[in-house]
Amino acid sequence: MSDEPAATPAKTVAVIGGGLSGSLFALKLSRARPDFAVIVIESGRRLGRGLAYGACTPDHLLNVPVSRMEVGLAPRFADWLQHDATARAAMVAALTESGGDLQSAFAPRALFGDYLQARVSEALIRDGGAGLSTMRGEAVRLRAGSRLGVRLADGRDIDADIVVLATGNMPPRAPGGPDAWLYDSDLFVPDPWASDALAGVRTDDAVLLLGTGLTAVDIVLKLEAAGHRGPLLALSRRGLTPHVHAAGGAWPSFLEEALPASPRTLLRLFRGQVEQAARLGVPWQRVFDAARPAVPAVWRGWSLAQKRQFLRRLRPRWDVHRHRMAPRVAARFEAIIDSGRLRTAAGRVTAYRRFVDAGGAGVDVVYRGAGGEGRFAARHVVNCTGPRRDIALSGIPLIADLREQGLATPDALGLGLETEDGALLDHARRPSARLFALGALTCPSWWEIVAVPEIAVQVDRLAAKLANDEATPDSHPLAPEDFLDLGAGI
Ligand SMILES: Cc1cc2nc3c(=O)[nH]c(=O)nc-3n(C[C@H](O)[C@H](O)[C@H](O)COP(=O)(O)OP(=O)(O)OC[C@H]3O[C@@H](n4cnc5c(N)ncnc54)[C@H](O)[C@@H]3O)c2cc1C
């Protein structure tokens, strides 16, 4: 194979979505196969950023250290951070916090976006229209003939031999609840990541955040950075907030030998390991890190009923232990709580009452346990329930089209699309040789395919498979063992 892009590409691969997954995949495939045309279709302006690394302020930090953000590109993220002048300036606080150790520093999230975007720009310039290229627009339909075709919302149409869906995180869904008038009013912010989401929030406005997870933490910090000083109430059913990272210690892998095991058995096992770790002075975080590579195997070993049981009963606690805050983020969040402006609580909204004159809503809340009842006068209600997963109900045109044509099948738990080694399963559960998916869409097969290390493994496997013309399923199925070298510290 020559290193020069061919005049007529050996294959055209359309990648729908240019966030981390789609951009990284396109970079890797176009590097491995300069004779392929790899076209990234992205509805947003900037490639490589997506939701996570796009709309963030300098206070939004990566929730894993630099060492865990390497995705196999040159230069490495750590090297780029050291050599890019703007990045160096933006890393001062992170390096102070980590005692000067770059690998264990929690960098601003926007820097990872800058890094990826720069890699894509370099590749686009290198390829000059052949090899890697991009189209700005929303893909809305797929044509499945002898060749595939992708239709964009603006009417453009492209042919492709292979289509890879990397459409990523969906905006949150409006929470079901009382007094639906609120969701149709301008008091409600349905998507906290929309560019204008917090535009109408004035300095002293009271804000109700629905959710107490990482999204709520993000929004609180964003409001703080914008000078907001009004009262904040973050509410969720259990009121659990993410835990914080802790450095140091090591813990051996322990989960693999316990499989298969029910969710309840695993809960007992985790408790036992955490107690042992505490006795030895090892942070419990290392126990979760040690378990992480086995997560896909655990998930795949469960029956549908066990998966349901986990999602209903254990997931909230799993999430706050697994998806943690960088220490500096936690310190800021706690300082806002300590200042008395932010309250996090377990409870549920029972009514939203219109304040006609004051232009807000009286939110009636029943707090959990002995918390009693209360009313919070909110000028804004921000949906911080996290990305929606129920793709089947989302009404996204491309996904609806794929389903109508029988080319994609949502899973029974409403987590994403059914895939086998990245290939979409059709209505008869046959794996496609031409349609693939990456990232959040493939959650039903892996459960946790959200963070950079897992996505990077998945991207590498699919790029290698397609580069070697092994589009047929089963060539080298991505297996739980592939995640074993993810390492600790995440
Ligand atoms: C706020 C936040 C913070 C995070 N922080 C971290 C972290 O610190 N460390 C970590 O490891 N992980 C983190 N993650 C998790 C992870 O890195 C991201 O979820 C990851 O970026 C997912 O990338 P993606 O490309 O799959 O999806 P997205 O980032 O959602 O990108 C998908 C892209 O597809 C485009 N798109 C969608 N549909 C279409 C269509 N029909 N046509 C054209 N374009 C389309 C969208 O515009 C978007 O740009 C974070 C996630 C979030 C949400």
The ligand as an SDF file (V2000), in Angstrom:
LIG
                    3D

 53 58  0  0  0  0  0  0  0  0999 V2000
  -19.5550   17.1150   30.4630 C   0  0  0  0  0  0  0  0  0  0  0  0
  -18.7220   15.8720   30.2460 C   0  0  0  0  0  0  0  0  0  0  0  0
  -17.4400   15.7890   30.7960 C   0  0  0  0  0  0  0  0  0  0  0  0
  -16.6390   14.6600   30.5910 C   0  0  0  0  0  0  0  0  0  0  0  0
  -15.4030   14.5970   31.1360 N   0  0  0  0  0  0  0  0  0  0  0  0
  -14.6350   13.5090   30.9440 C   0  0  0  0  0  0  0  0  0  0  0  0
  -13.3070   13.4150   31.4760 C   0  0  0  0  0  0  0  0  0  0  0  0
  -12.8450   14.3150   32.1570 O   0  0  0  0  0  0  0  0  0  0  0  0
  -12.5850   12.2920   31.2430 N   0  0  0  0  0  0  0  0  0  0  0  0
  -13.0910   11.2470   30.5240 C   0  0  0  0  0  0  0  0  0  0  0  0
  -12.4040   10.2420   30.3280 O   0  0  0  0  0  0  0  0  0  0  0  0
  -14.3330   11.3080   30.0060 N   0  0  0  0  0  0  0  0  0  0  0  0
  -15.0990   12.4050   30.1990 C   0  0  0  0  0  0  0  0  0  0  0  0
  -16.3620   12.4550   29.6660 N   0  0  0  0  0  0  0  0  0  0  0  0
  -16.8250   11.3060   28.9090 C   0  0  0  0  0  0  0  0  0  0  0  0
  -16.3310   11.2260   27.4550 C   0  0  0  0  0  0  0  0  0  0  0  0
  -15.0370   11.6820   27.2150 O   0  0  0  0  0  0  0  0  0  0  0  0
  -17.2730   11.8240   26.4970 C   0  0  0  0  0  0  0  0  0  0  0  0
  -18.5470   11.3700   26.7010 O   0  0  0  0  0  0  0  0  0  0  0  0
  -16.7930   11.5890   25.0690 C   0  0  0  0  0  0  0  0  0  0  0  0
  -16.2620   12.8000   24.7070 O   0  0  0  0  0  0  0  0  0  0  0  0
  -17.7920   11.0570   24.1150 C   0  0  0  0  0  0  0  0  0  0  0  0
  -17.4160   11.4090   22.8000 O   0  0  0  0  0  0  0  0  0  0  0  0
  -18.3310   11.0670   21.5680 P   0  0  0  0  0  0  0  0  0  0  0  0
  -17.6250   11.5300   20.3710 O   0  0  0  0  0  0  0  0  0  0  0  0
  -18.7030    9.6250   21.6240 O   0  0  0  0  0  0  0  0  0  0  0  0
  -19.6740   11.8570   21.8240 O   0  0  0  0  0  0  0  0  0  0  0  0
  -19.9770   13.4880   21.7850 P   0  0  0  0  0  0  0  0  0  0  0  0
  -18.8990   14.1570   22.4950 O   0  0  0  0  0  0  0  0  0  0  0  0
  -21.3520   13.5850   22.2590 O   0  0  0  0  0  0  0  0  0  0  0  0
  -19.8440   13.8050   20.2540 O   0  0  0  0  0  0  0  0  0  0  0  0
  -20.7870   13.3960   19.2990 C   0  0  0  0  0  0  0  0  0  0  0  0
  -20.7620   14.3810   18.1590 C   0  0  0  0  0  0  0  0  0  0  0  0
  -21.6330   13.9260   17.1380 O   0  0  0  0  0  0  0  0  0  0  0  0
  -22.3040   15.0350   16.5690 C   0  0  0  0  0  0  0  0  0  0  0  0
  -23.5490   14.5080   16.0030 N   0  0  0  0  0  0  0  0  0  0  0  0
  -24.5160   13.8270   16.6570 C   0  0  0  0  0  0  0  0  0  0  0  0
  -25.4730   13.4450   15.8000 N   0  0  0  0  0  0  0  0  0  0  0  0
  -25.1030   13.8950   14.5670 C   0  0  0  0  0  0  0  0  0  0  0  0
  -25.6900   13.8090   13.2730 C   0  0  0  0  0  0  0  0  0  0  0  0
  -26.8450   13.1750   13.0550 N   0  0  0  0  0  0  0  0  0  0  0  0
  -25.0420   14.3900   12.2330 N   0  0  0  0  0  0  0  0  0  0  0  0
  -23.8490   15.0370   12.4240 C   0  0  0  0  0  0  0  0  0  0  0  0
  -23.2530   15.1470   13.6460 N   0  0  0  0  0  0  0  0  0  0  0  0
  -23.8740   14.5770   14.6900 C   0  0  0  0  0  0  0  0  0  0  0  0
  -22.4920   15.9910   17.7270 C   0  0  0  0  0  0  0  0  0  0  0  0
  -22.6350   17.3100   17.2560 O   0  0  0  0  0  0  0  0  0  0  0  0
  -21.2190   15.7810   18.5300 C   0  0  0  0  0  0  0  0  0  0  0  0
  -20.2060   16.7050   18.1920 O   0  0  0  0  0  0  0  0  0  0  0  0
  -17.1620   13.5740   29.8530 C   0  0  0  0  0  0  0  0  0  0  0  0
  -18.4490   13.6620   29.3070 C   0  0  0  0  0  0  0  0  0  0  0  0
  -19.2310   14.7920   29.4950 C   0  0  0  0  0  0  0  0  0  0  0  0
  -20.6150   14.8490   28.9000 C   0  0  0  0  0  0  0  0  0  0  0  0
  1  2  1  0
  2  3  1  0
  2 52  2  0
  3  4  2  0
  4  5  1  0
  4 50  1  0
  5  6  2  0
  6  7  1  0
  6 13  1  0
  7  8  2  0
  7  9  1  0
  9 10  1  0
 10 11  2  0
 10 12  1  0
 12 13  2  0
 13 14  1  0
 14 15  1  0
 14 50  1  0
 15 16  1  0
 16 17  1  0
 16 18  1  0
 18 19  1  0
 18 20  1  0
 20 21  1  0
 20 22  1  0
 22 23  1  0
 23 24  1  0
 24 25  2  0
 24 26  1  0
 24 27  1  0
 27 28  1  0
 28 29  2  0
 28 30  1  0
 28 31  1  0
 31 32  1  0
 32 33  1  0
 33 34  1  0
 33 48  1  0
 34 35  1  0
 35 36  1  0
 35 46  1  0
 36 37  1  0
 36 45  1  0
 37 38  2  0
 38 39  1  0
 39 40  1  0
 39 45  2  0
 40 41  1  0
 40 42  2  0
 42 43  1  0
 43 44  2  0
 44 45  1  0
 46 47  1  0
 46 48  1  0
 48 49  1  0
 50 51  2  0
 51 52  1  0
 52 53  1  0
M  END
$$$$
